[in-house]
Amino acid sequence: MRIARFTTGEDPQFGVVTGDLDEHGELDPDASIVALAGDPLYVGMKPTDQSFRLADVRLLAPVLPRSKVVGIGRNYAAHAAEMGSDLPEEPLMFLKPNTSVVGPGDPVFYPRQSRNVHFEGELAVVVGRICRDVPVEKVADVVFGYTVGNDVTARDLQRSDVQFTRAKGFDSFCPLGPWVETDLDASDLRVRTFLNGDLKQDGTTKDLIFDVPTLVSYVSSVMTLLPGDVILTGTPEGVGPMEVGDEVDVVIDGIGTLNNKVVSRD
């Protein structure tokens, strides 16, 4: 089931998206969205009698983390190699503020402080309930679903600061969308990133060093996870710079396409 957050020009709503994905991760033209009564993370799945053509609504970030976005670094061996880094012995965690989250079609603002901003297409896990110390075998019970993420990074600031907060924390540096897929096997999903239509990243989640159950269990052993929290699972090799005017598409099989354009912050 695809759960989207959307607006028709008034207050945001949640809804269930219908329709079939094509090979490019796009929905057919006749796709529609049935509005839900409230946030399904808190009130459950309660469809209303309101239905809209998907083409007539604006999609928003499908989830707004009340608490945090947890990023995972160097979780693909080839990406660690391209960054000149050793493989981590445990998941390498960092935090992105919830103010960095934007939705599909929203601009990514190129900050004045950086000269080297990179795309990083990733699978994102959406937490469905409050949890702590989750055993690996129980992780499926606390995952609401999956969406597409772009862990935008100011690479020059990441290197100069050593730690990641500023480099990954700017407003708009965490695009998510286009919706949350609640029924998905995340063990072998193709993750691709296109820059202005050119393929730059092409990986699969079967190559994750630490898979989704391991990540959720590990993060929850450190900090309590709340409904709507997001875990970014790491990016495949092929990261690279993007400039003002560039358009980035991150496509994950079984979920869809996240599209954002880079604009100047000025």
Secondary structure, 3 states (H helix, E strand, C coil): CEEEEEECCCCCEEEEECCCECCCCCECCCCEEEEECCCHHHHCCCEEEEEEEHHHCEEECCCCCCCCEEEEECCEHHHHHHCCCCCCCCCEEEEECHHHEECCCCEEEECCCCCCEEECEEEEEEECCCECCCCHHHHHHCEEEEEEEECCEEHHHHHHHCCCHHHHHCCCCEEEEEEEECCCCCCCCEEEEEECCEEEEEEEHHHECCCHHHHHHHHHHHCCECCCCEEECCCCCCCEECCCCCEEEEEECCCEEEEEEEEECC
